Amino acid sequence: MKYKVVTVIVNLLEDPPTISEARAEVIDTKKISTFDACISIQDVEVTYEGYWNYRNSPNRIENPGAKVKVLSVEPIAGS
C-alpha cells in the first residue's frame, strides 16, 4: 500500500521552537521494509516518526534540531 505522508521539521533547539514548511513524501509499505508491518494510517505515522526521531534509543530524540512531526497520512488510491 502507498501512503502520502505530510510532515514538518521542528527545531527544538530554538526558543521558541521553529517549524519548517510542510513537505510530502510517498511511502510504499511493500517496498520499504521499515513499514512492511503497517496496516493503518496510524501505523504509518508512528513508524515514520519513530524511524526519524528515535533511531538509536526510544528515550532520546535523535536530532532535536530536526524533529520530524507527521501532520497527515493519506492512503493513495489504487496502490
All heavy atoms as a GROMACS GRO file, in nm:
protein
  619
    1MET      N    1   0.084  -0.117   0.000
    1MET     CA    2   0.000   0.000   0.000
    1MET      C    3   0.088   0.124   0.000
    1MET      O    4   0.192   0.127   0.065
    1MET     CB    5  -0.089  -0.004   0.125
    1MET     CG    6  -0.187   0.106   0.137
    1MET     SD    7  -0.324   0.079   0.027
    1MET     CE    8  -0.428   0.213   0.069
    2LYS      N    9   0.046   0.227  -0.071
    2LYS     CA   10   0.118   0.353  -0.073
    2LYS      C   11   0.040   0.458   0.006
    2LYS      O   12  -0.082   0.460   0.004
    2LYS     CB   13   0.139   0.401  -0.215
    2LYS     CG   14   0.236   0.317  -0.295
    2LYS     CD   15   0.255   0.374  -0.432
    2LYS     CE   16   0.347   0.286  -0.515
    2LYS     NZ   17   0.362   0.338  -0.652
    3TYR      N   18   0.117   0.542   0.075
    3TYR     CA   19   0.059   0.649   0.155
    3TYR      C   20   0.132   0.780   0.126
    3TYR      O   21   0.255   0.780   0.110
    3TYR     CB   22   0.073   0.620   0.305
    3TYR     CG   23  -0.002   0.500   0.351
    3TYR    CD1   24   0.056   0.374   0.350
    3TYR    CD2   25  -0.133   0.511   0.398
    3TYR    CE1   26  -0.014   0.263   0.394
    3TYR    CE2   27  -0.203   0.401   0.442
    3TYR     CZ   28  -0.143   0.277   0.440
    3TYR     OH   29  -0.213   0.167   0.483
    4LYS      N   30   0.057   0.888   0.124
    4LYS     CA   31   0.116   1.022   0.116
    4LYS      C   32   0.130   1.070   0.260
    4LYS      O   33   0.032   1.079   0.334
    4LYS     CB   34   0.026   1.116   0.038
    4LYS     CG   35   0.076   1.259   0.034
    4LYS     CD   36  -0.022   1.347  -0.041
    4LYS     CE   37   0.013   1.493  -0.027
    4LYS     NZ   38  -0.092   1.579  -0.086
    5VAL      N   39   0.254   1.101   0.298
    5VAL     CA   40   0.284   1.146   0.434
    5VAL      C   41   0.327   1.292   0.428
    5VAL      O   42   0.421   1.326   0.356
    5VAL     CB   43   0.395   1.060   0.498
    5VAL    CG1   44   0.426   1.106   0.639
    5VAL    CG2   45   0.357   0.912   0.496
    6VAL      N   46   0.257   1.378   0.501
    6VAL     CA   47   0.291   1.520   0.507
    6VAL      C   48   0.354   1.546   0.643
    6VAL      O   49   0.297   1.511   0.747
    6VAL     CB   50   0.166   1.608   0.486
    6VAL    CG1   51   0.203   1.755   0.499
    6VAL    CG2   52   0.103   1.580   0.351
    7THR      N   53   0.474   1.608   0.641
    7THR     CA   54   0.550   1.629   0.764
    7THR      C   55   0.601   1.773   0.773
    7THR      O   56   0.606   1.845   0.673
    7THR     CB   57   0.672   1.536   0.770
    7THR    OG1   58   0.760   1.566   0.662
    7THR    CG2   59   0.633   1.391   0.764
    8VAL      N   60   0.642   1.809   0.892
    8VAL     CA   61   0.719   1.930   0.917
    8VAL      C   62   0.839   1.892   1.002
    8VAL      O   63   0.840   1.787   1.067
    8VAL     CB   64   0.637   2.041   0.988
    8VAL    CG1   65   0.529   2.095   0.898
    8VAL    CG2   66   0.581   1.994   1.120
    9ILE      N   67   0.938   1.980   1.002
    9ILE     CA   68   1.054   1.964   1.088
    9ILE      C   69   1.044   2.068   1.198
    9ILE      O   70   1.025   2.187   1.171
    9ILE     CB   71   1.185   1.984   1.009
    9ILE    CG1   72   1.195   1.888   0.892
    9ILE    CG2   73   1.307   1.974   1.101
    9ILE    CD1   74   1.201   1.742   0.929
   10VAL      N   75   1.057   2.024   1.322
   10VAL     CA   76   1.053   2.114   1.436
   10VAL      C   77   1.194   2.125   1.494
   10VAL      O   78   1.256   2.024   1.525
   10VAL     CB   79   0.955   2.062   1.545
   10VAL    CG1   80   0.951   2.157   1.664
   10VAL    CG2   81   0.817   2.040   1.487
   11ASN      N   82   1.243   2.248   1.506
   11ASN     CA   83   1.374   2.270   1.565
   11ASN      C   84   1.354   2.300   1.714
   11ASN      O   85   1.314   2.410   1.752
   11ASN     CB   86   1.446   2.386   1.497
   11ASN     CG   87   1.586   2.405   1.550
   11ASN    OD1   88   1.620   2.358   1.659
   11ASN    ND2   89   1.668   2.476   1.476
   12LEU      N   90   1.380   2.202   1.796
   12LEU     CA   91   1.361   2.215   1.940
   12LEU      C   92   1.474   2.291   2.008
   12LEU      O   93   1.465   2.324   2.127
   12LEU     CB   94   1.347   2.076   2.003
   12LEU     CG   95   1.229   1.992   1.953
   12LEU    CD1   96   1.235   1.852   2.014
   12LEU    CD2   97   1.098   2.060   1.987
   13LEU      N   98   1.579   2.322   1.933
   13LEU     CA   99   1.692   2.395   1.991
   13LEU      C  100   1.669   2.545   1.990
   13LEU      O  101   1.742   2.620   2.056
   13LEU     CB  102   1.821   2.360   1.915
   13LEU     CG  103   1.858   2.212   1.916
   13LEU    CD1  104   1.982   2.189   1.830
   13LEU    CD2  105   1.879   2.161   2.057
   14GLU      N  106   1.570   2.590   1.916
   14GLU     CA  107   1.534   2.732   1.911
   14GLU      C  108   1.436   2.763   2.025
   14GLU      O  109   1.362   2.676   2.069
   14GLU     CB  110   1.467   2.765   1.778
   14GLU     CG  111   1.556   2.745   1.656
   14GLU     CD  112   1.663   2.851   1.643
   14GLU    OE1  113   1.638   2.965   1.683
   14GLU    OE2  114   1.771   2.818   1.592
   15ASP      N  115   1.435   2.889   2.069
   15ASP     CA  116   1.342   2.930   2.173
   15ASP      C  117   1.268   3.055   2.126
   15ASP      O  118   1.327   3.161   2.123
   15ASP     CB  119   1.415   2.958   2.303
   15ASP     CG  120   1.320   2.985   2.418
   15ASP    OD1  121   1.203   2.944   2.411
   15ASP    OD2  122   1.364   3.049   2.516
   16PRO      N  123   1.144   3.043   2.084
   16PRO     CA  124   1.059   2.924   2.083
   16PRO      C  125   1.096   2.832   1.967
   16PRO      O  126   1.161   2.876   1.871
   16PRO     CB  127   0.918   2.981   2.066
   16PRO     CG  128   0.938   3.106   1.988
   16PRO     CD  129   1.072   3.160   2.034
   17PRO      N  130   1.055   2.705   1.972
   17PRO     CA  131   1.084   2.613   1.863
   17PRO      C  132   1.031   2.666   1.730
   17PRO      O  133   0.926   2.731   1.726
   17PRO     CB  134   1.011   2.485   1.903
   17PRO     CG  135   1.002   2.493   2.052
   17PRO     CD  136   0.982   2.640   2.081
   18THR      N  137   1.105   2.640   1.623
   18THR     CA  138   1.062   2.681   1.489
   18THR      C  139   1.014   2.560   1.412
   18THR      O  140   1.055   2.447   1.438
   18THR     CB  141   1.176   2.750   1.412
   18THR    OG1  142   1.288   2.661   1.407
   18THR    CG2  143   1.217   2.880   1.480
   19ILE      N  144   0.926   2.587   1.314
   19ILE     CA  145   0.866   2.481   1.234
   19ILE      C  146   0.888   2.512   1.087
   19ILE      O  147   0.863   2.624   1.042
   19ILE     CB  148   0.715   2.468   1.265
   19ILE    CG1  149   0.695   2.436   1.414
   19ILE    CG2  150   0.650   2.363   1.177
   19ILE    CD1  151   0.552   2.439   1.460
   20SER      N  152   0.933   2.412   1.012
   20SER     CA  153   0.956   2.428   0.869
   20SER      C  154   0.825   2.429   0.792
   20SER      O  155   0.719   2.400   0.848
   20SER     CB  156   1.042   2.312   0.816
   20SER     OG  157   0.965   2.192   0.814
   21GLU      N  158   0.836   2.458   0.664
   21GLU     CA  159   0.719   2.440   0.577
   21GLU      C  160   0.693   2.291   0.562
   21GLU      O  161   0.783   2.209   0.574
   21GLU     CB  162   0.747   2.501   0.439
   21GLU     CG  163   0.751   2.652   0.442
   21GLU     CD  164   0.755   2.712   0.302
   21GLU    OE1  165   0.692   2.656   0.211
   21GLU    OE2  166   0.820   2.815   0.288
   22ALA      N  167   0.567   2.258   0.537
   22ALA     CA  168   0.529   2.117   0.521
   22ALA      C  169   0.587   2.061   0.392
   22ALA      O  170   0.604   2.133   0.294
   22ALA     CB  171   0.377   2.104   0.521
   23ARG      N  172   0.616   1.933   0.396
   23ARG     CA  173   0.660   1.862   0.274
   23ARG      C  174   0.588   1.728   0.269
   23ARG      O  175   0.548   1.674   0.372
   23ARG     CB  176   0.811   1.845   0.269
   23ARG     CG  177   0.866   1.746   0.369
   23ARG     CD  178   1.018   1.731   0.353
   23ARG     NE  179   1.068   1.618   0.425
   23ARG     CZ  180   1.090   1.498   0.373
   23ARG    NH1  181   1.067   1.476   0.247
   23ARG    NH2  182   1.136   1.399   0.447
   24ALA      N  183   0.575   1.676   0.149
   24ALA     CA  184   0.505   1.549   0.129
   24ALA      C  185   0.601   1.445   0.074
   24ALA      O  186   0.693   1.476  -0.002
   24ALA     CB  187   0.388   1.567   0.035
   25GLU      N  188   0.578   1.320   0.113
   25GLU     CA  189   0.657   1.206   0.067
   25GLU      C  190   0.562   1.088   0.049
   25GLU      O  191   0.466   1.073   0.125
   25GLU     CB  192   0.763   1.174   0.172
   25GLU     CG  193   0.852   1.058   0.136
   25GLU     CD  194   0.960   1.034   0.240
   25GLU    OE1  195   0.970   1.108   0.339
   25GLU    OE2  196   1.035   0.937   0.221
   26VAL      N  197   0.591   1.005  -0.049
   26VAL     CA  198   0.512   0.883  -0.069
   26VAL      C  199   0.588   0.766  -0.007
   26VAL      O  200   0.706   0.745  -0.035
   26VAL     CB  201   0.486   0.858  -0.219
   26VAL    CG1  202   0.418   0.722  -0.239
   26VAL    CG2  203   0.400   0.970  -0.277
   27ILE      N  204   0.518   0.692   0.077
   27ILE     CA  205   0.574   0.573   0.141
   27ILE      C  206   0.503   0.451   0.083
   27ILE      O  207   0.380   0.445   0.084
   27ILE     CB  208   0.551   0.577   0.294
   27ILE    CG1  209   0.622   0.696   0.358
   27ILE    CG2  210   0.592   0.446   0.361
   27ILE    CD1  211   0.772   0.693   0.345
   28ASP      N  212   0.581   0.357   0.034
   28ASP     CA  213   0.527   0.232  -0.018
   28ASP      C  214   0.562   0.122   0.082
   28ASP      O  215   0.677   0.081   0.094
   28ASP     CB  216   0.586   0.201  -0.155
   28ASP     CG  217   0.523   0.081  -0.223
   28ASP    OD1  218   0.463  -0.003  -0.153
   28ASP    OD2  219   0.536   0.070  -0.346
   29THR      N  220   0.461   0.075   0.155
   29THR     CA  221   0.486  -0.024   0.261
   29THR      C  222   0.533  -0.159   0.206
   29THR      O  223   0.589  -0.238   0.282
   29THR     CB  224   0.360  -0.045   0.347
   29THR    OG1  225   0.253  -0.092   0.265
   29THR    CG2  226   0.318   0.085   0.416
   30LYS      N  227   0.511  -0.184   0.078
   30LYS     CA  228   0.556  -0.310   0.019
   30LYS      C  229   0.702  -0.304  -0.023
   30LYS      O  230   0.765  -0.409  -0.042
   30LYS     CB  231   0.470  -0.344  -0.103
   30LYS     CG  232   0.327  -0.376  -0.066
   30LYS     CD  233   0.245  -0.407  -0.188
   30LYS     CE  234   0.101  -0.432  -0.150
   30LYS     NZ  235   0.014  -0.451  -0.265
   31LYS      N  236   0.758  -0.184  -0.037
   31LYS     CA  237   0.896  -0.170  -0.085
   31LYS      C  238   0.994  -0.125   0.023
   31LYS      O  239   1.114  -0.138   0.006
   31LYS     CB  240   0.901  -0.072  -0.201
   31LYS     CG  241   0.832  -0.125  -0.325
   31LYS     CD  242   0.851  -0.033  -0.442
   31LYS     CE  243   0.785  -0.092  -0.566
   31LYS     NZ  244   0.798  -0.005  -0.682
   32ILE      N  245   0.944  -0.069   0.131
   32ILE     CA  246   1.032  -0.021   0.238
   32ILE      C  247   1.010  -0.110   0.360
   32ILE      O  248   0.904  -0.106   0.424
   32ILE     CB  249   1.003   0.127   0.272
   32ILE    CG1  250   1.014   0.214   0.146
   32ILE    CG2  251   1.100   0.176   0.379
   32ILE    CD1  252   0.966   0.358   0.167
   33SER      N  253   1.110  -0.189   0.393
   33SER     CA  254   1.094  -0.291   0.498
   33SER      C  255   1.057  -0.232   0.634
   33SER      O  256   0.988  -0.298   0.712
   33SER     CB  257   1.220  -0.376   0.509
   33SER     OG  258   1.331  -0.296   0.546
   34THR      N  259   1.099  -0.111   0.662
   34THR     CA  260   1.065  -0.047   0.789
   34THR      C  261   0.914  -0.038   0.808
   34THR      O  262   0.864  -0.043   0.920
   34THR     CB  263   1.125   0.095   0.795
   34THR    OG1  264   1.267   0.084   0.777
   34THR    CG2  265   1.096   0.165   0.925
   35PHE      N  266   0.839  -0.028   0.696
   35PHE     CA  267   0.695  -0.007   0.701
   35PHE      C  268   0.615  -0.133   0.666
   35PHE      O  269   0.493  -0.126   0.657
   35PHE     CB  270   0.656   0.106   0.606
   35PHE     CG  271   0.711   0.239   0.646
   35PHE    CD1  272   0.835   0.281   0.601
   35PHE    CD2  273   0.640   0.322   0.731
   35PHE    CE1  274   0.887   0.404   0.640
   35PHE    CE2  275   0.690   0.446   0.770
   35PHE     CZ  276   0.815   0.486   0.724
   36ASP      N  277   0.680  -0.248   0.649
   36ASP     CA  278   0.609  -0.366   0.600
   36ASP      C  279   0.501  -0.420   0.693
   36ASP      O  280   0.409  -0.487   0.650
   36ASP     CB  281   0.705  -0.477   0.558
   36ASP     CG  282   0.793  -0.530   0.670
   36ASP    OD1  283   0.779  -0.483   0.784
   36ASP    OD2  284   0.877  -0.616   0.641
   37ALA      N  285   0.507  -0.386   0.822
   37ALA     CA  286   0.404  -0.433   0.916
   37ALA      C  287   0.289  -0.332   0.931
   37ALA      O  288   0.192  -0.360   1.002
   37ALA     CB  289   0.466  -0.460   1.052
   38CYS      N  290   0.298  -0.219   0.863
   38CYS     CA  291   0.195  -0.114   0.877
   38CYS      C  292   0.068  -0.154   0.803
   38CYS      O  293   0.072  -0.188   0.685
   38CYS     CB  294   0.247   0.017   0.822
   38CYS     SG  295   0.385   0.086   0.914
   39ILE      N  296  -0.044  -0.147   0.875
   39ILE     CA  297  -0.173  -0.180   0.813
   39ILE      C  298  -0.275  -0.066   0.827
   39ILE      O  299  -0.387  -0.078   0.780
   39ILE     CB  300  -0.232  -0.310   0.870
   39ILE    CG1  301  -0.249  -0.300   1.022
   39ILE    CG2  302  -0.146  -0.429   0.833
   39ILE    CD1  303  -0.324  -0.417   1.083
   40SER      N  304  -0.235   0.042   0.893
   40SER     CA  305  -0.326   0.156   0.911
   40SER      C  306  -0.248   0.286   0.897
   40SER      O  307  -0.125   0.286   0.903
   40SER     CB  308  -0.392   0.151   1.049
   40SER     OG  309  -0.296   0.178   1.150
   41ILE      N  310  -0.322   0.396   0.883
   41ILE     CA  311  -0.253   0.525   0.875
   41ILE      C  312  -0.184   0.556   1.008
   41ILE      O  313  -0.076   0.617   1.008
   41ILE     CB  314  -0.348   0.639   0.831
   41ILE    CG1  315  -0.460   0.662   0.930
   41ILE    CG2  316  -0.400   0.616   0.692
   41ILE    CD1  317  -0.544   0.786   0.900
   42GLN      N  318  -0.240   0.512   1.118
   42GLN     CA  319  -0.175   0.533   1.247
   42GLN      C  320  -0.042   0.457   1.254
   42GLN      O  321   0.058   0.511   1.304
   42GLN     CB  322  -0.266   0.488   1.361
   42GLN     CG  323  -0.204   0.514   1.498
   42GLN     CD  324  -0.294   0.470   1.612
   42GLN    OE1  325  -0.378   0.381   1.594
   42GLN    NE2  326  -0.278   0.530   1.727
   43ASP      N  327  -0.039   0.335   1.203
   43ASP     CA  328   0.086   0.258   1.199
   43ASP      C  329   0.193   0.332   1.120
   43ASP      O  330   0.310   0.338   1.161
   43ASP     CB  331   0.065   0.122   1.135
   43ASP     CG  332  -0.019   0.026   1.217
   43ASP    OD1  333  -0.036   0.049   1.338
   43ASP    OD2  334  -0.072  -0.070   1.158
   44VAL      N  335   0.154   0.387   1.006
   44VAL     CA  336   0.250   0.460   0.921
   44VAL      C  337   0.301   0.583   0.994
   44VAL      O  338   0.421   0.610   0.997
   44VAL     CB  339   0.187   0.497   0.785
   44VAL    CG1  340   0.280   0.588   0.705
   44VAL    CG2  341   0.151   0.372   0.706
   45GLU      N  342   0.211   0.658   1.057
   45GLU     CA  343   0.251   0.779   1.130
   45GLU      C  344   0.350   0.747   1.242
   45GLU      O  345   0.456   0.810   1.253
   45GLU     CB  346   0.128   0.848   1.188
   45GLU     CG  347   0.161   0.973   1.267
   45GLU     CD  348   0.038   1.046   1.317
   45GLU    OE1  349  -0.073   1.027   1.263
   45GLU    OE2  350   0.053   1.125   1.412
   46VAL      N  351   0.317   0.650   1.324
   46VAL     CA  352   0.403   0.615   1.438
   46VAL      C  353   0.538   0.562   1.389
   46VAL      O  354   0.644   0.598   1.443
   46VAL     CB  355   0.331   0.512   1.529
   46VAL    CG1  356   0.426   0.454   1.632
   46VAL    CG2  357   0.211   0.576   1.594
   47THR      N  358   0.537   0.477   1.288
   47THR     CA  359   0.660   0.421   1.234
   47THR      C  360   0.748   0.529   1.172
   47THR      O  361   0.870   0.531   1.191
   47THR     CB  362   0.629   0.310   1.131
   47THR    OG1  363   0.552   0.210   1.196
   47THR    CG2  364   0.755   0.249   1.074
   48TYR      N  365   0.688   0.620   1.096
   48TYR     CA  366   0.762   0.729   1.031
   48TYR      C  367   0.832   0.816   1.135
   48TYR      O  368   0.952   0.841   1.126
   48TYR     CB  369   0.667   0.813   0.946
   48TYR     CG  370   0.736   0.905   0.849
   48TYR    CD1  371   0.756   0.868   0.718
   48TYR    CD2  372   0.781   1.030   0.889
   48TYR    CE1  373   0.820   0.952   0.628
   48TYR    CE2  374   0.844   1.115   0.801
   48TYR     CZ  375   0.863   1.076   0.670
   48TYR     OH  376   0.928   1.160   0.583
   49GLU      N  377   0.757   0.862   1.235
   49GLU     CA  378   0.817   0.946   1.338
   49GLU      C  379   0.922   0.869   1.418
   49GLU      O  380   1.028   0.923   1.449
   49GLU     CB  381   0.710   1.002   1.431
   49GLU     CG  382   0.627   1.110   1.367
   49GLU     CD  383   0.532   1.179   1.464
   49GLU    OE1  384   0.534   1.150   1.586
   49GLU    OE2  385   0.454   1.263   1.416
   50GLY      N  386   0.893   0.745   1.450
   50GLY     CA  387   0.990   0.664   1.524
   50GLY      C  388   1.119   0.645   1.447
   50GLY      O  389   1.228   0.652   1.503
   51TYR      N  390   1.108   0.620   1.316
   51TYR     CA  391   1.226   0.599   1.233
   51TYR      C  392   1.316   0.723   1.234
   51TYR      O  393   1.437   0.712   1.251
   51TYR     CB  394   1.184   0.564   1.090
   51TYR     CG  395   1.302   0.552   0.997
   51TYR    CD1  396   1.379   0.436   0.996
   51TYR    CD2  397   1.339   0.655   0.913
   51TYR    CE1  398   1.488   0.423   0.913
   51TYR    CE2  399   1.449   0.645   0.830
   51TYR     CZ  400   1.523   0.528   0.829
   51TYR     OH  401   1.632   0.518   0.748
   52TRP      N  402   1.257   0.839   1.214
   52TRP     CA  403   1.338   0.961   1.205
   52TRP      C  404   1.380   1.017   1.340
   52TRP      O  405   1.488   1.076   1.352
   52TRP     CB  406   1.264   1.068   1.126
   52TRP     CG  407   1.258   1.036   0.981
   52TRP    CD1  408   1.149   0.998   0.909
   52TRP    CD2  409   1.368   1.034   0.890
   52TRP    NE1  410   1.184   0.972   0.779
   52TRP    CE2  411   1.318   0.994   0.764
   52TRP    CE3  412   1.504   1.061   0.902
   52TRP    CZ2  413   1.399   0.982   0.652
   52TRP    CZ3  414   1.585   1.048   0.788
   52TRP    CH2  415   1.532   1.009   0.667
   53ASN      N  416   1.299   1.000   1.443
   53ASN     CA  417   1.327   1.067   1.570
   53ASN      C  418   1.394   0.980   1.675
   53ASN      O  419   1.458   1.033   1.766
   53ASN     CB  420   1.197   1.123   1.629
   53ASN     CG  421   1.136   1.228   1.541
   53ASN    OD1  422   1.205   1.309   1.479
   53ASN    ND2  423   1.004   1.228   1.533
   54TYR      N  424   1.378   0.850   1.667
   54TYR     CA  425   1.427   0.762   1.774
   54TYR      C  426   1.505   0.643   1.719
   54TYR      O  427   1.486   0.529   1.760
   54TYR     CB  428   1.309   0.712   1.859
   54TYR     CG  429   1.226   0.825   1.916
   54TYR    CD1  430   1.108   0.865   1.856
   54TYR    CD2  431   1.270   0.893   2.028
   54TYR    CE1  432   1.033   0.971   1.906
   54TYR    CE2  433   1.196   0.999   2.080
   54TYR     CZ  434   1.078   1.038   2.018
   54TYR     OH  435   1.005   1.143   2.069
   55ARG      N  436   1.593   0.668   1.626
   55ARG     CA  437   1.669   0.559   1.560
   55ARG      C  438   1.751   0.474   1.655
   55ARG      O  439   1.757   0.354   1.642
   55ARG     CB  440   1.761   0.616   1.453
   55ARG     CG  441   1.690   0.660   1.331
   55ARG     CD  442   1.788   0.696   1.225
   55ARG     NE  443   1.719   0.744   1.107
   55ARG     CZ  444   1.778   0.767   0.994
   55ARG    NH1  445   1.906   0.748   0.981
   55ARG    NH2  446   1.708   0.810   0.891
   56ASN      N  447   1.819   0.539   1.749
   56ASN     CA  448   1.911   0.465   1.836
   56ASN      C  449   1.858   0.437   1.976
   56ASN      O  450   1.912   0.352   2.046
   56ASN     CB  451   2.044   0.541   1.847
   56ASN     CG  452   2.114   0.545   1.713
   56ASN    OD1  453   2.128   0.445   1.647
   56ASN    ND2  454   2.156   0.664   1.672
   57SER      N  455   1.754   0.511   2.017
   57SER     CA  456   1.701   0.491   2.152
   57SER      C  457   1.559   0.546   2.160
   57SER      O  458   1.534   0.657   2.113
   57SER     CB  459   1.788   0.564   2.255
   57SER     OG  460   1.726   0.563   2.382
   58PRO      N  461   1.469   0.471   2.221
   58PRO     CA  462   1.333   0.521   2.238
   58PRO      C  463   1.324   0.630   2.346
   58PRO      O  464   1.220   0.690   2.366
   58PRO     CB  465   1.253   0.397   2.278
   58PRO     CG  466   1.354   0.308   2.342
   58PRO     CD  467   1.483   0.334   2.270
   59ASN      N  468   1.436   0.656   2.413
   59ASN     CA  469   1.437   0.754   2.521
   59ASN      C  470   1.515   0.882   2.488
   59ASN      O  471   1.539   0.963   2.577
   59ASN     CB  472   1.497   0.692   2.647
   59ASN     CG  473   1.409   0.583   2.701
   59ASN    OD1  474   1.288   0.602   2.715
   59ASN    ND2  475   1.466   0.467   2.727
   60ARG      N  476   1.555   0.897   2.360
   60ARG     CA  477   1.632   1.015   2.322
   60ARG      C  478   1.598   1.053   2.179
   60ARG      O  479   1.604   0.970   2.089
   60ARG     CB  480   1.782   0.985   2.330
   60ARG     CG  481   1.871   1.104   2.298
   60ARG     CD  482   2.018   1.069   2.311
   60ARG     NE  483   2.061   0.968   2.216
   60ARG     CZ  484   2.096   0.994   2.090
   60ARG    NH1  485   2.091   1.114   2.042
   60ARG    NH2  486   2.136   0.896   2.012
   61ILE      N  487   1.562   1.180   2.158
   61ILE     CA  488   1.536   1.229   2.022
   61ILE      C  489   1.668   1.233   1.948
   61ILE      O  490   1.766   1.291   1.996
   61ILE     CB  491   1.471   1.368   2.024
   61ILE    CG1  492   1.334   1.359   2.091
   61ILE    CG2  493   1.458   1.424   1.883
   61ILE    CD1  494   1.270   1.494   2.117
   62GLU      N  495   1.673   1.170   1.833
   62GLU     CA  496   1.796   1.158   1.755
   62GLU      C  497   1.858   1.295   1.722
   62GLU      O  498   1.976   1.315   1.739
   62GLU     CB  499   1.765   1.083   1.624
   62GLU     CG  500   1.886   1.051   1.542
   62GLU     CD  501   1.974   0.943   1.602
   62GLU    OE1  502   1.926   0.863   1.683
   62GLU    OE2  503   2.092   0.940   1.567
   63ASN      N  504   1.775   1.387   1.672
   63ASN     CA  505   1.825   1.518   1.632
   63ASN      C  506   1.725   1.624   1.675
   63ASN      O  507   1.632   1.655   1.601
   63ASN     CB  508   1.848   1.522   1.480
   63ASN     CG  509   1.907   1.653   1.435
   63ASN    OD1  510   1.926   1.746   1.512
   63ASN    ND2  511   1.936   1.661   1.307
   64PRO      N  512   1.741   1.682   1.794
   64PRO     CA  513   1.644   1.779   1.842
   64PRO      C  514   1.636   1.906   1.757
   64PRO      O  515   1.539   1.980   1.767
   64PRO     CB  516   1.688   1.810   1.986
   64PRO     CG  517   1.828   1.764   1.995
   64PRO     CD  518   1.847   1.658   1.892
   65GLY      N  519   1.733   1.928   1.673
   65GLY     CA  520   1.729   2.042   1.582
   65GLY      C  521   1.647   2.013   1.457
   65GLY      O  522   1.623   2.103   1.376
   66ALA      N  523   1.604   1.888   1.441
   66ALA     CA  524   1.527   1.849   1.322
   66ALA      C  525   1.432   1.735   1.356
   66ALA      O  526   1.435   1.629   1.294
   66ALA     CB  527   1.620   1.810   1.209
   67LYS      N  528   1.347   1.757   1.455
   67LYS     CA  529   1.249   1.655   1.493
   67LYS      C  530   1.138   1.651   1.388
   67LYS      O  531   1.082   1.754   1.351
   67LYS     CB  532   1.189   1.684   1.629
   67LYS     CG  533   1.092   1.576   1.672
   67LYS     CD  534   1.036   1.600   1.810
   67LYS     CE  535   0.942   1.484   1.844
   67LYS     NZ  536   0.879   1.502   1.972
   68VAL      N  537   1.106   1.532   1.341
   68VAL     CA  538   1.003   1.515   1.239
   68VAL      C  539   0.868   1.497   1.305
   68VAL      O  540   0.853   1.416   1.398
   68VAL     CB  541   1.035   1.393   1.149
   68VAL    CG1  542   0.922   1.366   1.052
   68VAL    CG2  543   1.166   1.414   1.077
   69LYS      N  544   0.769   1.572   1.257
   69LYS     CA  545   0.631   1.558   1.305
   69LYS      C  546   0.540   1.533   1.186
   69LYS      O  547   0.539   1.611   1.092
   69LYS     CB  548   0.589   1.684   1.379
   69LYS     CG  549   0.453   1.672   1.444
   69LYS     CD  550   0.454   1.565   1.550
   69LYS     CE  551   0.316   1.541   1.606
   69LYS     NZ  552   0.304   1.413   1.672
   70VAL      N  553   0.466   1.424   1.190
   70VAL     CA  554   0.372   1.390   1.082
   70VAL      C  555   0.245   1.471   1.104
   70VAL      O  556   0.188   1.469   1.212
   70VAL     CB  557   0.342   1.239   1.080
   70VAL    CG1  558   0.231   1.208   0.980
   70VAL    CG2  559   0.467   1.160   1.048
   71LEU      N  560   0.201   1.540   0.999
   71LEU     CA  561   0.076   1.615   1.003
   71LEU      C  562  -0.040   1.532   0.952
   71LEU      O  563  -0.151   1.542   1.004
   71LEU     CB  564   0.088   1.742   0.920
   71LEU     CG  565   0.196   1.841   0.965
   71LEU    CD1  566   0.198   1.961   0.872
   71LEU    CD2  567   0.174   1.885   1.109
   72SER      N  568  -0.015   1.454   0.847
   72SER     CA  569  -0.123   1.371   0.792
   72SER      C  570  -0.066   1.253   0.715
   72SER      O  571   0.047   1.258   0.667
   72SER     CB  572  -0.214   1.453   0.699
   72SER     OG  573  -0.144   1.492   0.583
   73VAL      N  574  -0.147   1.148   0.710
   73VAL     CA  575  -0.117   1.028   0.631
   73VAL      C  576  -0.243   0.995   0.554
   73VAL      O  577  -0.349   0.981   0.614
   73VAL     CB  578  -0.077   0.909   0.721
   73VAL    CG1  579  -0.050   0.785   0.636
   73VAL    CG2  580   0.043   0.942   0.807
   74GLU      N  581  -0.230   0.984   0.421
   74GLU     CA  582  -0.345   0.953   0.338
   74GLU      C  583  -0.313   0.834   0.248
   74GLU      O  584  -0.210   0.835   0.181
   74GLU     CB  585  -0.380   1.072   0.248
   74GLU     CG  586  -0.416   1.198   0.322
   74GLU     CD  587  -0.434   1.315   0.228
   74GLU    OE1  588  -0.468   1.293   0.109
   74GLU    OE2  589  -0.412   1.428   0.272
   75PRO      N  590  -0.399   0.733   0.245
   75PRO     CA  591  -0.379   0.624   0.151
   75PRO      C  592  -0.389   0.677   0.007
   75PRO      O  593  -0.469   0.766  -0.021
   75PRO     CB  594  -0.494   0.528   0.179
   75PRO     CG  595  -0.555   0.573   0.307
   75PRO     CD  596  -0.519   0.715   0.326
   76ILE      N  597  -0.307   0.622  -0.080
   76ILE     CA  598  -0.312   0.659  -0.221
   76ILE      C  599  -0.397   0.555  -0.292
   76ILE      O  600  -0.363   0.435  -0.290
   76ILE     CB  601  -0.172   0.669  -0.283
   76ILE    CG1  602  -0.094   0.782  -0.212
   76ILE    CG2  603  -0.178   0.692  -0.433
   76ILE    CD1  604   0.049   0.795  -0.256
   77ALA      N  605  -0.505   0.599  -0.350
   77ALA     CA  606  -0.600   0.507  -0.417
   77ALA      C  607  -0.530   0.428  -0.526
   77ALA      O  608  -0.446   0.479  -0.599
   77ALA     CB  609  -0.716   0.586  -0.474
   78GLY      N  610  -0.567   0.301  -0.537
   78GLY     CA  611  -0.517   0.214  -0.642
   78GLY      C  612  -0.377   0.164  -0.620
   78GLY      O  613  -0.312   0.112  -0.711
   79SER      N  614  -0.325   0.176  -0.499
   79SER     CA  615  -0.186   0.131  -0.476
   79SER      C  616  -0.180  -0.001  -0.408
   79SER      O  617  -0.253  -0.048  -0.335
   79SER     CB  618  -0.109   0.234  -0.396
   79SER     OG  619  -0.166   0.256  -0.270
   0.00000   0.00000   0.00000
